[in-house]
Amino acid sequence: RGNASRRGACEPPPAIISTYLGPDMTSYLEAYKSGKSGPYVPAVKDLDLGVGFMAPLQVPAEDRNRTSPFPFGGHRFEFRAVGSSQNVSLVNTVLATICADAFKEFADKIEAGAKPQQVAAEALEAHWKVIFNGDNYDLANQQMLTDRGVWRIDSGVEAIARLGADKNVKLFSDMGVLSKEELDARTTVKLEHYIGTVEMEAGTMADMIRQHMIPSCKASGCGPVADLEAAAKTLDASLHAVHAEADLPKKANLARSLRLETMVDLRAVCDAAEAAVPAHQWTLATYNDLLFLDMTHADGTDMF
């Protein structure tokens, strides 16, 4: 499911494809597209490693800006929008194809007689809207970039479906990378993988409610038993709706709603049950167990 369930602690940028260049590179390119030329000389800063026998190192002053999906980090660009469980092969294929198409466009214009600086300046002017050096987590900035017309696709399911868009089929076909049939096949595989993953997660949640949470609540005599039973039935009904849908894109959208809406809402019931049941009667791992398990011995005593 990619970045759908990750937030800032795991550094996923929002689904708005802007690029961070930093003040030095931005100023340089702004001057370049205005007709000025010269070498790019970025500022540097000292990096003290904290080791007495090593002198501080001089490194580029550019910040990597972890909130940006495509930041410039001094010597390279980073694409930080790849999903946590995603294979990077298709991502690299897409990036390489986009670059090849852009270089071909530049080469065609230059070979037709245009000056290289003019071609570069026109490209910068046409796409300057994607440059953003601020905080991409800020909701006001996200809205500003959206209003500016920067690509924004919040849904992973919708993003997968875009593989078969006319402009993308033309891009991959013209570059001789993937045919329409190959793009359609990848779309099908990715949607089916997404649906299957959500089915397993929703089924696991229903099992955890029935096999652990409800028995723990009943054993302790506290907790929202009726709400938990209703939650399990809601999961069953949502899974049935996914299974019954024959149209693959619609099926994937149902799975997305199940995972990112229904399961999120039902988690509140599960959290309330965990908060009510005494720890010794709760049969699932608590956050305390997960976060501090490596700090206790097998018998439960604190190692410190």
Disulfide bonds with the S-S distance in Angstrom:
none
